[in-house]
Amino acid sequence: MEKRFDHKTEEGKIYKTWEDSGYFTPENCVKDGICEKDAETFSIVLPPPNVTGELHMGHAAMLVLEDVM
């Protein structure tokens, strides 16, 4: 194992796997039954807080900044 993590190398491998899978092409997702052709669009205004699920002052500060902008 390398002493330093080389994210460019590792992320490149993972991204290539995703590209090769064809899942960036909506038609493939429909063909594989992962999504529906005429599915309703989904969007989320405010994503969940973070991996811990505990809100803190940093979240409040960012929300205020987003509101101001």
DSSP file (Angstrom, degrees, kcal/mol; ACC not computed):
  #  RESIDUE AA STRUCTURE BP1 BP2  ACC     N-H-->O    O-->H-N    N-H-->O    O-->H-N    TCO  KAPPA ALPHA  PHI   PSI    X-CA   Y-CA   Z-CA
    1    1 A M              0   0    0      0, 0.0     4,-0.1     0, 0.0     2,-0.0   0.000 360.0 360.0 360.0 136.2    0.0    0.0    0.0
    2    2 A E        -     0   0    0      1,-0.1     3,-0.0     2,-0.1     4,-0.0  -0.349 360.0-132.1 -69.4 150.1    1.3    3.4   -0.9
    3    3 A K  S    S+     0   0    0      1,-0.1     2,-0.5    -2,-0.0    -1,-0.1   0.877  96.2  46.6 -68.7 -36.7    2.1    5.9    1.9
    4    4 A R  S    S-     0   0    0      2,-0.0     2,-0.5    -3,-0.0    -1,-0.1  -0.903  88.6-125.2-109.9 134.1    0.1    8.6    0.1
    5    5 A F        -     0   0    0     -2,-0.5     2,-1.0     1,-0.1     3,-0.1  -0.639  16.8-152.2 -76.9 125.0   -3.3    8.0   -1.3
    6    6 A D     >  -     0   0    0     -2,-0.5     4,-2.0     1,-0.2     3,-0.4  -0.784  15.2-179.5-100.4  91.5   -3.4    9.0   -5.0
    7    7 A H  H  > S+     0   0    0     -2,-1.0     4,-3.1     1,-0.2     5,-0.4   0.818  76.5  61.6 -63.5 -30.8   -7.0   10.0   -5.5
    8    8 A K  H  > S+     0   0    0      1,-0.2     4,-1.6     2,-0.2    -1,-0.2   0.920 108.3  42.6 -63.2 -42.3   -6.5   10.7   -9.2
    9    9 A T  H  > S+     0   0    0     -3,-0.4     4,-1.7     2,-0.2    -2,-0.2   0.950 119.6  42.1 -67.2 -49.3   -5.5    7.2  -10.0
   10   10 A E  H  X S+     0   0    0     -4,-2.0     4,-2.2     1,-0.2    -2,-0.2   0.926 115.7  47.5 -67.6 -45.7   -8.2    5.6   -7.8
   11   11 A E  H  X S+     0   0    0     -4,-3.1     4,-3.0     1,-0.2     5,-0.2   0.867 108.8  56.6 -65.0 -34.4  -11.0    7.9   -8.8
   12   12 A G  H  X S+     0   0    0     -4,-1.6     4,-2.2    -5,-0.4    -1,-0.2   0.909 107.4  48.2 -61.5 -42.0  -10.0    7.4  -12.5
   13   13 A K  H  X S+     0   0    0     -4,-1.7     4,-2.0     2,-0.2    -2,-0.2   0.931 114.3  45.7 -62.9 -46.2  -10.4    3.7  -12.2
   14   14 A I  H  X S+     0   0    0     -4,-2.2     4,-2.1     1,-0.2    -2,-0.2   0.924 112.7  49.9 -64.8 -44.6  -13.8    4.0  -10.5
   15   15 A Y  H  X S+     0   0    0     -4,-3.0     4,-2.8     1,-0.2    -1,-0.2   0.890 108.8  53.0 -62.4 -39.2  -15.1    6.6  -13.0
   16   16 A K  H  X S+     0   0    0     -4,-2.2     4,-3.2    -5,-0.2    -1,-0.2   0.906 107.0  52.4 -62.4 -41.0  -14.0    4.4  -15.9
   17   17 A T  H  X S+     0   0    0     -4,-2.0     4,-1.6     2,-0.2    -2,-0.2   0.921 110.7  47.6 -59.8 -44.0  -16.0    1.5  -14.4
   18   18 A W  H  X>S+     0   0    0     -4,-2.1     5,-0.9     2,-0.2     4,-0.8   0.926 113.7  47.1 -63.6 -44.6  -19.0    3.7  -14.2
   19   19 A E  H ><5S+     0   0    0     -4,-2.8     3,-1.1     1,-0.2     5,-0.2   0.930 111.4  50.8 -62.6 -44.9  -18.5    4.9  -17.7
   20   20 A D  H 3<5S+     0   0    0     -4,-3.2    -1,-0.2     1,-0.3    -2,-0.2   0.806 102.6  61.4 -63.5 -29.1  -18.0    1.3  -19.0
   21   21 A S  H 3<5S-     0   0    0     -4,-1.6    -1,-0.3    -5,-0.2    -2,-0.2   0.749 103.6-132.2 -69.7 -22.5  -21.2    0.2  -17.3
   22   22 A G  T X<5 +     0   0    0     -3,-1.1     3,-1.7    -4,-0.8     6,-0.3   0.563  65.9 131.4  84.0   7.9  -23.2    2.6  -19.4
   23   23 A Y  T 3 < +     0   0    0     -5,-0.9    -4,-0.1     1,-0.3    -3,-0.1   0.544  62.0  66.9 -76.5  -4.4  -25.1    4.0  -16.4
   24   24 A F  T 3  S+     0   0    0     -6,-0.3    -1,-0.3    -5,-0.2     3,-0.1   0.484  88.7  79.2 -85.9  -3.0  -24.4    7.6  -17.5
   25   25 A T  S X> S-     0   0    0     -3,-1.7     4,-1.3     1,-0.1     3,-1.3  -0.911  73.5-153.0-106.6 110.5  -26.7    6.9  -20.5
   26   26 A P  H 3> S+     0   0    0      0, 0.0     4,-2.1     0, 0.0     5,-0.2   0.824  92.7  62.2 -53.6 -34.9  -30.4    7.0  -19.5
   27   27 A E  H 3> S+     0   0    0      1,-0.2     4,-2.4     2,-0.2     5,-0.1   0.879 102.6  50.9 -60.9 -36.7  -31.4    4.6  -22.3
   28   28 A N  H <> S+     0   0    0     -3,-1.3     4,-2.4    -6,-0.3    -1,-0.2   0.879 107.2  53.3 -68.0 -37.2  -29.2    1.9  -20.7
   29   29 A C  H  <>S+     0   0    0     -4,-1.3     5,-2.5    -7,-0.2     6,-1.2   0.901 111.4  45.9 -64.0 -40.0  -30.9    2.5  -17.3
   30   30 A V  H ><5S+     0   0    0     -4,-2.1     3,-1.2     4,-0.2    -2,-0.2   0.933 112.5  50.6 -66.2 -45.8  -34.3    2.1  -18.8
   31   31 A K  H 3<5S+     0   0    0     -4,-2.4    -2,-0.2     1,-0.3    -1,-0.2   0.870 111.7  47.8 -60.1 -38.5  -33.2   -1.1  -20.7
   32   32 A D  T 3<5S-     0   0    0     -4,-2.4    -1,-0.3    -5,-0.1    -2,-0.2   0.458 115.2-115.5 -84.4  -0.9  -31.8   -2.6  -17.5
   33   33 A G  T < 5S+     0   0    0     -3,-1.2    -3,-0.2    -4,-0.3    -2,-0.1   0.676  82.1 121.5  78.4  16.7  -34.9   -1.8  -15.6
   34   34 A I  S   <S+     0   0    0     -5,-2.5     2,-0.3    -6,-0.2    -4,-0.2   0.817  80.4   8.6 -81.3 -31.8  -33.2    0.7  -13.2
   35   35 A C  S    S-     0   0    0     -6,-1.2     2,-0.3    -9,-0.1    -2,-0.2  -0.937  78.6-107.7-143.6 166.0  -35.5    3.6  -14.2
   36   36 A E    >   -     0   0    0     -2,-0.3     3,-1.3     1,-0.1    -6,-0.1  -0.704  23.7-126.8 -97.5 149.2  -38.6    4.2  -16.2
   37   37 A K  T 3  S+     0   0    0     -2,-0.3    -1,-0.1     1,-0.3    -7,-0.1   0.913 109.4  30.5 -60.6 -45.3  -38.6    6.0  -19.5
   38   38 A D  T 3  S+     0   0    0     -3,-0.0    -1,-0.3     2,-0.0     3,-0.1  -0.124  87.2 154.7-107.6  36.6  -41.2    8.6  -18.5
   39   39 A A    <   -     0   0    0     -3,-1.3     2,-0.1     1,-0.1     3,-0.1  -0.297  51.4-100.7 -65.0 147.8  -40.3    8.8  -14.8
   40   40 A E        -     0   0    0      1,-0.1     2,-0.1     0, 0.0    -1,-0.1  -0.436  43.1-103.4 -68.0 141.0  -41.2   12.0  -13.0
   41   41 A T        -     0   0    0     -2,-0.1     2,-0.5    -3,-0.1    -1,-0.1  -0.430  35.8-153.9 -67.0 137.4  -38.2   14.3  -12.4
   42   42 A F        +     0   0    0     -2,-0.1     2,-0.3    -3,-0.1    -1,-0.0  -0.951  19.8 165.4-115.9 131.8  -36.9   14.2   -8.9
   43   43 A S        -     0   0    0     -2,-0.5     2,-0.4     0, 0.0    -2,-0.0  -0.982  21.4-150.0-140.8 155.5  -35.0   17.1   -7.3
   44   44 A I        -     0   0    0     -2,-0.3    -2,-0.0     1,-0.1     0, 0.0  -0.992   3.7-164.7-129.5 128.5  -34.1   17.9   -3.7
   45   45 A V  S    S+     0   0    0     -2,-0.4    -1,-0.1     1,-0.3     0, 0.0   0.921  84.8  21.7 -77.7 -45.8  -33.7   21.5   -2.4
   46   46 A L  S    S-     0   0    0      0, 0.0    -1,-0.3     0, 0.0     0, 0.0  -0.940  80.1-146.4-128.9 109.1  -31.9   20.7    0.8
   47   47 A P        -     0   0    0      0, 0.0    -2,-0.0     0, 0.0     0, 0.0  -0.193  41.4 -73.7 -68.4 165.5  -30.0   17.4    1.0
   48   48 A P        -     0   0    0      0, 0.0     3,-0.1     0, 0.0     5,-0.0  -0.187  53.1-106.9 -55.4 154.2  -29.7   15.5    4.3
   49   49 A P        -     0   0    0      0, 0.0     2,-0.3     0, 0.0     6,-0.0   0.952  68.8 -59.1 -54.9 -70.8  -27.3   17.2    6.8
   50   50 A N    >   -     0   0    0      1,-0.0     3,-0.7     5,-0.0     5,-0.0  -0.930  59.1 -72.4-163.8-175.7  -24.3   14.9    6.8
   51   51 A V  T 3  S+     0   0    0     -2,-0.3    -1,-0.0     1,-0.3     0, 0.0   0.786 127.1  51.0 -64.8 -27.0  -23.2   11.3    7.5
   52   52 A T  T 3  S-     0   0    0      2,-0.2    -1,-0.3     1,-0.0     3,-0.1   0.756  96.6-140.3 -81.6 -22.7  -23.5   11.7   11.3
   53   53 A G    <   +     0   0    0     -3,-0.7     2,-0.6     1,-0.2    -2,-0.1   0.514  62.0 122.9  77.5   3.1  -27.0   13.1   11.0
   54   54 A E        -     0   0    0     -5,-0.0    -1,-0.2     0, 0.0    -2,-0.2  -0.879  56.8-139.0-103.7 121.8  -26.4   15.6   13.7
   55   55 A L        +     0   0    0     -2,-0.6     2,-0.3    -3,-0.1    -5,-0.0  -0.480  27.2 174.4 -75.1 147.8  -26.9   19.2   12.9
   56   56 A H    >>  -     0   0    0     -2,-0.1     4,-1.5     1,-0.0     3,-1.0  -0.855  49.3 -83.5-143.1 178.9  -24.3   21.7   14.2
   57   57 A M  H 3> S+     0   0    0      1,-0.3     4,-2.7    -2,-0.3     5,-0.2   0.787 121.8  64.3 -60.7 -29.2  -23.6   25.4   13.9
   58   58 A G  H 3> S+     0   0    0      1,-0.2     4,-2.2     2,-0.2    -1,-0.3   0.890 101.7  49.8 -61.3 -39.0  -21.7   24.9   10.7
   59   59 A H  H <> S+     0   0    0     -3,-1.0     4,-2.5     2,-0.2    -1,-0.2   0.932 110.7  49.4 -64.1 -44.8  -24.9   23.7    9.0
   60   60 A A  H  X S+     0   0    0     -4,-1.5     4,-2.3     1,-0.2    -2,-0.2   0.914 110.2  51.2 -60.6 -43.0  -26.7   26.8   10.3
   61   61 A A  H  X S+     0   0    0     -4,-2.7     4,-2.3     1,-0.2    -1,-0.2   0.918 111.2  47.0 -61.8 -44.2  -24.0   29.0    9.0
   62   62 A M  H  X S+     0   0    0     -4,-2.2     4,-2.6     2,-0.2    -1,-0.2   0.894 110.9  51.8 -66.3 -39.1  -24.0   27.5    5.5
   63   63 A L  H  X S+     0   0    0     -4,-2.5     4,-2.2     2,-0.2    -1,-0.2   0.901 110.1  49.3 -64.4 -39.5  -27.8   27.7    5.3
   64   64 A V  H  X S+     0   0    0     -4,-2.3     4,-2.4     2,-0.2    -2,-0.2   0.931 111.4  49.3 -64.0 -44.7  -27.7   31.3    6.2
   65   65 A L  H  X S+     0   0    0     -4,-2.3     4,-2.2     1,-0.2    -2,-0.2   0.910 110.9  49.7 -61.2 -42.1  -25.1   32.0    3.6
   66   66 A E  H  < S+     0   0    0     -4,-2.6    -1,-0.2     1,-0.2    -2,-0.2   0.898 111.3  49.4 -63.5 -39.9  -27.2   30.1    1.0
   67   67 A D  H  < S+     0   0    0     -4,-2.2    -2,-0.2     1,-0.2    -1,-0.2   0.894 110.7  50.0 -65.8 -39.2  -30.2   32.1    1.9
   68   68 A V  H  <        0   0    0     -4,-2.4    -2,-0.2     1,-0.3    -1,-0.2   0.890 360.0 360.0 -66.3 -39.7  -28.3   35.4    1.6
   69   69 A M     <        0   0    0     -4,-2.2    -1,-0.3    -5,-0.2    -2,-0.2   0.507 360.0 360.0 -69.7 360.0  -26.9   34.5   -1.8
